[in-house]
Amino acid sequence: MKIEVINTNTPATIYERNERARIMFGLYLKGKTLNQVGDIYGVTRERVRQVISEFPDYKEHREKFGNNVEHPAEFIKKQCPTCFRGFSIPVYDENQKNKNYCSRRCLNQSFIDKWRNIKEKVCTRCEVLKPIEEFYATYSNVNPFERSSHCKKCHAILTIDWGKRNPEKKKEAQDRAVRKYRLKNRDKILERRLKNKDKINARQRERYHRLKSLKNEKNKVKEKE
């Protein structure tokens, strides 16, 4: 009589064990005791404890509640203020303890609703309450209604001060802005040039003659010297 040796460490059997442990641990977290989970699967309480102990999240749960394995995980029930859906957070998860929105999308929507209703804002530089139209838009991808922290007047003053301190960076920023404008409004610039072709040619002729006269004057001064 041949004895067949069954290998219990194959990928298939390991996956089945992990899947069973995951389902058992999920039932345990929902509030069922080890005895109740054992009755569902037809196994003893001790066997359920052994299977659940193989699951990685069980160790974290055990650290929070100690040896009281019959204590199910407690959940905090909350309601999302944006979509008004209910959601639950496990007590032992400290990262989500202060979570008030069910998703990132609802959190972004709350910021949009907040900025949409704002009509006045205090400038952080001059500390004066001004209407929201006195602030530049930040052009945020998340919130189209968001405004800058400085008003337009303070923003202009700060920009001039920054330009005086950093003349090279100012020139680079201006060149970048000009290139960006030309690429964005290429068709409009071509139409404008075609409409005002005579004016542009006259301006270029004036500039040419002015530069030529300046060059001639410099040459005369050099000859005299």
MIDOSE-1310 file (N, C-alpha, C; in nm, 2 decimals, decimal comma, always signed):
residues 225
mkie	+0,09/-0,12/+0,00/+0,00/+0,00/+0,00/+0,09/+0,12/+0,00; +0,06/+0,21/-0,10/+0,14/+0,33/-0,11/+0,08/+0,44/-0,03; +0,16/+0,52/+0,04/+0,12/+0,63/+0,12/+0,15/+0,76/+0,04; +0,04/+0,84/+0,01/+0,06/+0,96/-0,06/+0,09/+1,08/+0,04
vint	+0,19/+1,15/+0,01/+0,23/+1,26/+0,10/+0,17/+1,39/+0,04; +0,09/+1,46/+0,11/+0,02/+1,58/+0,06/+0,10/+1,70/+0,11; +0,15/+1,78/+0,02/+0,23/+1,90/+0,05/+0,13/+2,01/+0,08; +0,13/+2,06/+0,20/+0,04/+2,17/+0,24/+0,10/+2,31/+0,22
ntpa	+0,22/+2,32/+0,17/+0,28/+2,44/+0,15/+0,29/+2,49/+0,00; +0,20/+2,43/-0,08/+0,19/+2,48/-0,22/+0,13/+2,61/-0,22; +0,15/+2,69/-0,33/+0,09/+2,82/-0,34/-0,07/+2,82/-0,33; -0,13/+2,71/-0,39/-0,28/+2,71/-0,38/-0,33/+2,69/-0,24
tiye	-0,27/+2,60/-0,16/-0,31/+2,58/-0,03/-0,28/+2,70/+0,06; -0,17/+2,76/+0,04/-0,13/+2,88/+0,12/-0,23/+2,99/+0,09; -0,27/+3,01/-0,04/-0,37/+3,11/-0,07/-0,51/+3,08/+0,00; -0,55/+2,95/-0,01/-0,67/+2,91/+0,06/-0,67/+2,94/+0,21
rner	-0,56/+2,91/+0,27/-0,55/+2,94/+0,42/-0,55/+3,09/+0,45; -0,48/+3,17/+0,37/-0,49/+3,31/+0,39/-0,62/+3,37/+0,36; -0,69/+3,32/+0,26/-0,83/+3,37/+0,23/-0,92/+3,33/+0,34; -0,91/+3,21/+0,40/-1,00/+3,17/+0,51/-0,97/+3,25/+0,63
arim	-0,84/+3,28/+0,66/-0,80/+3,36/+0,77/-0,86/+3,50/+0,76; -0,86/+3,55/+0,63/-0,91/+3,69/+0,61/-1,06/+3,70/+0,63; -1,13/+3,60/+0,59/-1,28/+3,60/+0,61/-1,31/+3,58/+0,76; -1,24/+3,49/+0,82/-1,26/+3,47/+0,97/-1,23/+3,60/+1,05
fgly	-1,12/+3,66/+1,01/-1,08/+3,79/+1,08/-1,18/+3,90/+1,06; -1,24/+3,90/+0,93/-1,34/+4,00/+0,90/-1,46/+3,98/+0,98; -1,51/+3,85/+1,00/-1,62/+3,83/+1,09/-1,59/+3,86/+1,23; -1,47/+3,84/+1,28/-1,43/+3,87/+1,41/-1,43/+4,02/+1,44
lkgk	-1,39/+4,10/+1,34/-1,39/+4,24/+1,35/-1,53/+4,30/+1,36; -1,62/+4,23/+1,29/-1,76/+4,28/+1,28/-1,83/+4,26/+1,41; -1,78/+4,19/+1,51/-1,84/+4,18/+1,64/-1,87/+4,04/+1,68; -1,84/+3,94/+1,60/-1,87/+3,80/+1,63/-1,75/+3,75/+1,72
tlnq	-1,79/+3,66/+1,82/-1,69/+3,60/+1,90/-1,63/+3,48/+1,83; -1,52/+3,43/+1,89/-1,45/+3,31/+1,83/-1,55/+3,19/+1,83; -1,63/+3,17/+1,93/-1,73/+3,06/+1,93/-1,83/+3,08/+1,81; -1,87/+3,20/+1,79/-1,97/+3,22/+1,68/-1,91/+3,20/+1,54
vgdi	-1,78/+3,24/+1,53/-1,71/+3,21/+1,40/-1,69/+3,06/+1,38; -1,66/+2,99/+1,49/-1,63/+2,85/+1,49/-1,76/+2,77/+1,45; -1,88/+2,82/+1,50/-2,01/+2,76/+1,46/-2,04/+2,77/+1,31; -2,00/+2,89/+1,25/-2,02/+2,91/+1,11/-1,94/+2,81/+1,03
ygvt	-1,81/+2,79/+1,06/-1,72/+2,70/+0,99/-1,72/+2,56/+1,04; -1,79/+2,53/+1,15/-1,79/+2,40/+1,20/-1,66/+2,35/+1,26; -1,59/+2,44/+1,33/-1,46/+2,41/+1,39/-1,47/+2,46/+1,54; -1,37/+2,43/+1,61/-1,36/+2,47/+1,75/-1,32/+2,62/+1,77
rerv	-1,34/+2,67/+1,89/-1,29/+2,81/+1,92/-1,14/+2,82/+1,91; -1,07/+2,72/+1,95/-0,92/+2,72/+1,95/-0,87/+2,72/+1,81; -0,94/+2,64/+1,72/-0,89/+2,64/+1,58/-0,91/+2,77/+1,51; -1,02/+2,84/+1,54/-1,05/+2,97/+1,49/-0,94/+3,07/+1,53
rqvi	-0,90/+3,06/+1,66/-0,80/+3,15/+1,72/-0,66/+3,12/+1,64; -0,63/+2,99/+1,61/-0,51/+2,96/+1,55/-0,51/+3,01/+1,40; -0,62/+3,00/+1,33/-0,63/+3,05/+1,20/-0,62/+3,20/+1,19; -0,69/+3,27/+1,28/-0,69/+3,42/+1,28/-0,55/+3,47/+1,32
sefp	-0,48/+3,39/+1,41/-0,34/+3,44/+1,45/-0,24/+3,44/+1,33; -0,27/+3,37/+1,23/-0,18/+3,37/+1,11/-0,20/+3,49/+1,02; -0,31/+3,56/+1,04/-0,34/+3,68/+0,96/-0,26/+3,80/+1,02; -0,19/+3,88/+0,93/-0,10/+3,99/+0,98/-0,17/+4,09/+1,06
dyke	-0,30/+4,13/+1,03/-0,36/+4,24/+1,10/-0,40/+4,20/+1,24; -0,40/+4,06/+1,27/-0,44/+4,02/+1,40/-0,34/+4,06/+1,51; -0,21/+4,06/+1,47/-0,11/+4,10/+1,56/-0,13/+4,25/+1,61; -0,16/+4,34/+1,52/-0,18/+4,48/+1,56/-0,31/+4,49/+1,65
hrek	-0,41/+4,41/+1,61/-0,53/+4,41/+1,70/-0,50/+4,35/+1,84; -0,42/+4,25/+1,85/-0,38/+4,19/+1,97/-0,30/+4,29/+2,06; -0,21/+4,37/+2,00/-0,14/+4,47/+2,07/-0,23/+4,57/+2,13; -0,33/+4,61/+2,07/-0,42/+4,71/+2,12/-0,51/+4,66/+2,23
fgnn	-0,56/+4,54/+2,22/-0,65/+4,49/+2,32/-0,60/+4,38/+2,42; -0,47/+4,35/+2,40/-0,40/+4,26/+2,49/-0,45/+4,12/+2,48; -0,46/+4,04/+2,59/-0,49/+3,90/+2,59/-0,65/+3,88/+2,58; -0,72/+3,99/+2,58/-0,87/+3,97/+2,58/-0,91/+3,95/+2,43
vehp	-0,89/+3,83/+2,38/-0,91/+3,80/+2,24/-1,06/+3,80/+2,21; -1,15/+3,78/+2,31/-1,29/+3,78/+2,28/-1,34/+3,92/+2,26; -1,26/+4,02/+2,29/-1,30/+4,16/+2,27/-1,30/+4,20/+2,12; -1,42/+4,22/+2,06/-1,41/+4,25/+1,91/-1,36/+4,39/+1,89
aefi	-1,32/+4,42/+1,77/-1,27/+4,55/+1,74/-1,39/+4,65/+1,74; -1,37/+4,76/+1,81/-1,48/+4,87/+1,81/-1,46/+4,96/+1,70; -1,57/+5,01/+1,65/-1,58/+5,10/+1,53/-1,64/+5,23/+1,57; -1,59/+5,34/+1,52/-1,65/+5,47/+1,54/-1,74/+5,50/+1,41
kkqc	-1,87/+5,52/+1,43/-1,96/+5,55/+1,32/-1,96/+5,70/+1,30; -1,94/+5,75/+1,18/-1,95/+5,89/+1,14/-2,03/+5,91/+1,02; -2,07/+6,03/+0,99/-2,14/+6,07/+0,87/-2,06/+6,18/+0,80; -2,04/+6,15/+0,67/-1,97/+6,25/+0,59/-2,05/+6,38/+0,57
ptcf	-2,00/+6,50/+0,60/-2,08/+6,62/+0,59/-2,10/+6,66/+0,44; -2,03/+6,60/+0,35/-2,04/+6,64/+0,21/-2,15/+6,56/+0,13; -2,13/+6,43/+0,14/-2,23/+6,34/+0,07/-2,33/+6,27/+0,16; -2,31/+6,30/+0,30/-2,41/+6,25/+0,40/-2,42/+6,10/+0,40
rgfs	-2,31/+6,03/+0,36/-2,31/+5,88/+0,37/-2,24/+5,84/+0,50; -2,28/+5,73/+0,56/-2,22/+5,68/+0,68/-2,10/+5,60/+0,65; -2,00/+5,61/+0,74/-1,88/+5,53/+0,73/-1,82/+5,50/+0,87; -1,74/+5,40/+0,88/-1,69/+5,36/+1,01/-1,54/+5,35/+1,01
ipvy	-1,48/+5,38/+1,13/-1,34/+5,38/+1,14/-1,30/+5,29/+1,26; -1,21/+5,19/+1,25/-1,17/+5,11/+1,37/-1,10/+5,19/+1,47; -1,12/+5,16/+1,60/-1,07/+5,24/+1,71/-0,91/+5,24/+1,71; -0,86/+5,12/+1,68/-0,71/+5,10/+1,69/-0,63/+5,17/+1,58
denq	-0,70/+5,22/+1,48/-0,63/+5,29/+1,36/-0,62/+5,43/+1,40; -0,50/+5,47/+1,45/-0,48/+5,61/+1,49/-0,47/+5,71/+1,37; -0,43/+5,65/+1,26/-0,41/+5,74/+1,14/-0,54/+5,80/+1,09; -0,65/+5,72/+1,11/-0,78/+5,76/+1,06/-0,87/+5,81/+1,18
knkn	-0,81/+5,83/+1,30/-0,89/+5,87/+1,41/-0,97/+6,00/+1,39; -0,90/+6,10/+1,33/-0,96/+6,23/+1,31/-1,01/+6,25/+1,17; -1,05/+6,14/+1,11/-1,10/+6,15/+0,97/-1,25/+6,18/+0,98; -1,29/+6,29/+0,91/-1,43/+6,34/+0,91/-1,50/+6,32/+0,78
ycsr	-1,42/+6,29/+0,67/-1,48/+6,27/+0,54/-1,46/+6,13/+0,49; -1,55/+6,08/+0,41/-1,54/+5,94/+0,37/-1,44/+5,92/+0,26; -1,40/+6,02/+0,18/-1,30/+6,01/+0,08/-1,23/+6,14/+0,05; -1,12/+6,13/-0,02/-1,05/+6,25/-0,06/-1,14/+6,35/-0,15
rcln	-1,22/+6,29/-0,23/-1,30/+6,37/-0,32/-1,40/+6,45/-0,24; -1,46/+6,40/-0,13/-1,55/+6,47/-0,05/-1,48/+6,58/+0,03; -1,35/+6,56/+0,07/-1,27/+6,66/+0,14/-1,25/+6,78/+0,04; -1,21/+6,75/-0,08/-1,19/+6,85/-0,18/-1,31/+6,93/-0,21
qsfi	-1,43/+6,86/-0,22/-1,55/+6,93/-0,24/-1,59/+7,02/-0,13; -1,56/+6,98/-0,01/-1,58/+7,07/+0,11/-1,51/+7,20/+0,10; -1,38/+7,19/+0,05/-1,30/+7,32/+0,03/-1,36/+7,40/-0,08; -1,41/+7,34/-0,18/-1,47/+7,42/-0,29/-1,60/+7,49/-0,24
dkwr	-1,68/+7,42/-0,17/-1,81/+7,48/-0,11/-1,77/+7,59/-0,02; -1,66/+7,58/+0,06/-1,62/+7,68/+0,15/-1,58/+7,81/+0,08; -1,50/+7,79/-0,02/-1,45/+7,91/-0,10/-1,56/+7,97/-0,19; -1,65/+7,89/-0,23/-1,76/+7,95/-0,32/-1,85/+8,05/-0,24
nike	-1,86/+8,02/-0,11/-1,95/+8,11/-0,03/-1,88/+8,23/+0,03; -1,74/+8,23/+0,02/-1,67/+8,35/+0,08/-1,68/+8,47/-0,01; -1,72/+8,58/+0,05/-1,73/+8,71/-0,02/-1,62/+8,81/+0,02; -1,57/+8,79/+0,14/-1,47/+8,89/+0,19/-1,35/+8,81/+0,25
kvct	-1,23/+8,87/+0,25/-1,11/+8,80/+0,30/-1,02/+8,90/+0,36; -0,94/+8,86/+0,46/-0,84/+8,95/+0,52/-0,70/+8,92/+0,45; -0,64/+9,03/+0,41/-0,51/+9,02/+0,35/-0,40/+8,99/+0,46; -0,31/+8,90/+0,43/-0,22/+8,86/+0,54/-0,10/+8,97/+0,55
rcev	-0,09/+9,06/+0,46/+0,02/+9,16/+0,47/-0,04/+9,29/+0,53; -0,14/+9,35/+0,47/-0,19/+9,47/+0,53/-0,30/+9,45/+0,63; -0,35/+9,33/+0,65/-0,44/+9,29/+0,75/-0,57/+9,37/+0,75; -0,62/+9,39/+0,62/-0,74/+9,47/+0,60/-0,85/+9,38/+0,53
lkpi	-0,97/+9,38/+0,58/-1,08/+9,30/+0,52/-1,12/+9,36/+0,39; -1,11/+9,28/+0,28/-1,14/+9,33/+0,15/-1,23/+9,23/+0,08; -1,30/+9,28/-0,03/-1,38/+9,19/-0,10/-1,30/+9,08/-0,18; -1,36/+8,97/-0,21/-1,28/+8,86/-0,27/-1,23/+8,89/-0,41
eefy	-1,29/+9,00/-0,47/-1,24/+9,04/-0,61/-1,11/+9,10/-0,60; -1,07/+9,15/-0,48/-0,94/+9,22/-0,47/-0,82/+9,12/-0,46; -0,84/+8,99/-0,47/-0,74/+8,89/-0,46/-0,73/+8,81/-0,59; -0,61/+8,77/-0,62/-0,58/+8,69/-0,75/-0,63/+8,55/-0,73
atys	-0,67/+8,49/-0,84/-0,71/+8,34/-0,83/-0,58/+8,26/-0,84; -0,57/+8,15/-0,77/-0,45/+8,07/-0,76/-0,45/+7,96/-0,88; -0,56/+7,95/-0,95/-0,57/+7,85/-1,06/-0,54/+7,71/-1,01; -0,60/+7,67/-0,90/-0,57/+7,54/-0,85/-0,65/+7,44/-0,92
nvnp	-0,60/+7,32/-0,95/-0,67/+7,21/-1,02/-0,78/+7,15/-0,93; -0,76/+7,16/-0,80/-0,85/+7,10/-0,70/-0,97/+7,20/-0,68; -0,93/+7,32/-0,65/-1,03/+7,42/-0,61/-1,02/+7,55/-0,70; -1,12/+7,56/-0,80/-1,11/+7,68/-0,89/-1,15/+7,81/-0,82
fers	-1,21/+7,81/-0,70/-1,25/+7,93/-0,63/-1,15/+7,98/-0,53; -1,04/+7,91/-0,52/-0,94/+7,95/-0,42/-0,87/+8,08/-0,46; -0,83/+8,17/-0,36/-0,77/+8,30/-0,39/-0,64/+8,30/-0,31; -0,55/+8,40/-0,36/-0,42/+8,41/-0,30/-0,43/+8,47/-0,16
shck	-0,32/+8,47/-0,08/-0,32/+8,52/+0,06/-0,30/+8,67/+0,06; -0,24/+8,73/-0,04/-0,22/+8,88/-0,05/-0,32/+8,94/-0,14; -0,36/+9,06/-0,11/-0,44/+9,14/-0,21/-0,36/+9,18/-0,33; -0,43/+9,24/-0,43/-0,36/+9,28/-0,55/-0,26/+9,39/-0,53
kcha	-0,29/+9,48/-0,44/-0,19/+9,59/-0,42/-0,07/+9,54/-0,35; -0,09/+9,46/-0,24/+0,03/+9,41/-0,17/+0,11/+9,31/-0,26; +0,04/+9,24/-0,34/+0,11/+9,15/-0,44/+0,20/+9,23/-0,53; +0,15/+9,34/-0,58/+0,23/+9,43/-0,67/+0,35/+9,48/-0,60
ilti	+0,33/+9,52/-0,47/+0,45/+9,58/-0,40/+0,55/+9,47/-0,37; +0,51/+9,35/-0,33/+0,60/+9,24/-0,31/+0,67/+9,20/-0,44; +0,60/+9,20/-0,55/+0,66/+9,16/-0,68/+0,77/+9,26/-0,71; +0,75/+9,39/-0,69/+0,85/+9,50/-0,72/+0,97/+9,48/-0,63
dwgk	+0,95/+9,46/-0,50/+1,06/+9,44/-0,41/+1,14/+9,31/-0,45; +1,07/+9,21/-0,49/+1,15/+9,08/-0,53/+1,23/+9,11/-0,66; +1,17/+9,19/-0,75/+1,24/+9,22/-0,88/+1,37/+9,30/-0,85; +1,36/+9,39/-0,75/+1,48/+9,47/-0,72/+1,59/+9,39/-0,66
rnpe	+1,55/+9,29/-0,57/+1,65/+9,20/-0,51/+1,71/+9,10/-0,61; +1,63/+9,05/-0,70/+1,67/+8,95/-0,80/+1,64/+8,99/-0,94; +1,73/+9,08/-1,00/+1,70/+9,13/-1,13/+1,72/+9,03/-1,24; +1,81/+8,93/-1,22/+1,83/+8,83/-1,32/+1,71/+8,73/-1,32
kkke	+1,66/+8,69/-1,21/+1,54/+8,61/-1,20/+1,42/+8,68/-1,26; +1,41/+8,81/-1,23/+1,30/+8,88/-1,28/+1,30/+8,88/-1,44; +1,42/+8,90/-1,50/+1,43/+8,90/-1,64/+1,39/+8,76/-1,70; +1,44/+8,65/-1,63/+1,40/+8,52/-1,67/+1,25/+8,49/-1,67
aqdr	+1,19/+8,54/-1,56/+1,05/+8,53/-1,54/+0,97/+8,60/-1,65; +1,01/+8,72/-1,68/+0,95/+8,80/-1,79/+0,96/+8,73/-1,92; +1,08/+8,68/-1,95/+1,10/+8,61/-2,08/+1,01/+8,48/-2,09; +1,00/+8,41/-1,97/+0,92/+8,29/-1,97/+0,77/+8,33/-1,99
avrk	+0,73/+8,44/-1,93/+0,59/+8,48/-1,94/+0,56/+8,52/-2,09; +0,65/+8,59/-2,15/+0,63/+8,63/-2,29/+0,62/+8,51/-2,38; +0,71/+8,41/-2,36/+0,71/+8,29/-2,45/+0,58/+8,21/-2,43; +0,54/+8,21/-2,30/+0,41/+8,14/-2,27/+0,29/+8,21/-2,34
yrlk	+0,29/+8,34/-2,33/+0,18/+8,42/-2,39/+0,18/+8,40/-2,54; +0,30/+8,40/-2,60/+0,31/+8,39/-2,75/+0,26/+8,25/-2,80; +0,30/+8,15/-2,72/+0,26/+8,01/-2,76/+0,11/+7,99/-2,74; +0,05/+8,05/-2,63/-0,09/+8,04/-2,60/-0,18/+8,12/-2,70
nrdk	-0,13/+8,24/-2,74/-0,21/+8,33/-2,82/-0,15/+8,35/-2,96; -0,10/+8,24/-3,02/-0,03/+8,25/-3,15/-0,12/+8,30/-3,26; -0,24/+8,25/-3,27/-0,33/+8,29/-3,37/-0,38/+8,43/-3,36; -0,40/+8,48/-3,24/-0,44/+8,62/-3,21/-0,33/+8,71/-3,25
iler	-0,20/+8,68/-3,22/-0,09/+8,76/-3,26/-0,08/+8,78/-3,41; -0,09/+8,66/-3,48/-0,08/+8,67/-3,63/-0,19/+8,75/-3,69; -0,32/+8,74/-3,64/-0,43/+8,82/-3,69/-0,40/+8,97/-3,66; -0,35/+9,00/-3,54/-0,32/+9,14/-3,51/-0,21/+9,20/-3,60
rlkn	-0,11/+9,12/-3,63/+0,00/+9,16/-3,72/-0,05/+9,19/-3,86; -0,15/+9,10/-3,91/-0,20/+9,12/-4,04/-0,29/+9,24/-4,05; -0,37/+9,27/-3,95/-0,45/+9,39/-3,94/-0,37/+9,52/-3,94; -0,26/+9,52/-3,86/-0,18/+9,64/-3,84/-0,05/+9,63/-3,91
kdki	-0,05/+9,57/-4,03/+0,08/+9,55/-4,10/+0,15/+9,68/-4,13; +0,07/+9,78/-4,18/+0,13/+9,91/-4,22/+0,19/+9,98/-4,09; +0,12/+9,98/-3,98/+0,17/+10,05/-3,86/+0,30/+9,98/-3,81; +0,30/+9,85/-3,82/+0,42/+9,77/-3,77/+0,54/+9,80/-3,86
narq	+0,52/+9,81/-3,99/+0,63/+9,84/-4,08/+0,68/+9,98/-4,06; +0,59/+10,07/-4,04/+0,63/+10,21/-4,02/+0,71/+10,22/-3,89; +0,67/+10,15/-3,78/+0,74/+10,15/-3,66/+0,88/+10,09/-3,67; +0,89/+9,98/-3,75/+1,02/+9,92/-3,77/+1,11/+10,01/-3,85
rery	+1,06/+10,09/-3,95/+1,14/+10,18/-4,02/+1,19/+10,29/-3,93; +1,11/+10,34/-3,85/+1,15/+10,45/-3,76/+1,26/+10,40/-3,66; +1,24/+10,28/-3,61/+1,34/+10,22/-3,52/+1,48/+10,20/-3,59; +1,47/+10,16/-3,72/+1,59/+10,13/-3,80/+1,67/+10,27/-3,82
hrlk	+1,59/+10,37/-3,86/+1,66/+10,50/-3,89/+1,71/+10,56/-3,76; +1,64/+10,54/-3,65/+1,69/+10,60/-3,52/+1,82/+10,53/-3,48; +1,82/+10,40/-3,49/+1,95/+10,33/-3,45/+2,06/+10,36/-3,54; +2,03/+10,38/-3,67/+2,13/+10,42/-3,77/+2,19/+10,56/-3,74
slkn	+2,10/+10,65/-3,70/+2,15/+10,79/-3,67/+2,24/+10,79/-3,54; +2,20/+10,70/-3,44/+2,28/+10,69/-3,32/+2,42/+10,63/-3,35; +2,42/+10,54/-3,44/+2,55/+10,47/-3,48/+2,64/+10,57/-3,55; +2,58/+10,65/-3,64/+2,66/+10,75/-3,71/+2,72/+10,86/-3,62
eknk	+2,64/+10,90/-3,52/+2,69/+11,00/-3,42/+2,80/+10,94/-3,34; +2,80/+10,82/-3,30/+2,91/+10,75/-3,23/+3,03/+10,75/-3,31; +3,01/+10,71/-3,44/+3,13/+10,71/-3,53/+3,20/+10,84/-3,55; +3,11/+10,95/-3,56/+3,17/+11,09/-3,57/+3,25/+11,13/-3,45
vkek	+3,20/+11,09/-3,33/+3,27/+11,12/-3,20/+3,40/+11,05/-3,20; +3,40/+10,92/-3,24/+3,53/+10,85/-3,24/+3,63/+10,91/-3,34; +3,58/+10,95/-3,46/+3,67/+11,02/-3,55/+3,74/+11,14/-3,50; +3,66/+11,22/-3,43/+3,71/+11,35/-3,37/+3,82/+11,32/-3,27
e	+3,79/+11,21/-3,19/+3,89/+11,18/-3,08/+4,02/+11,13/-3,14
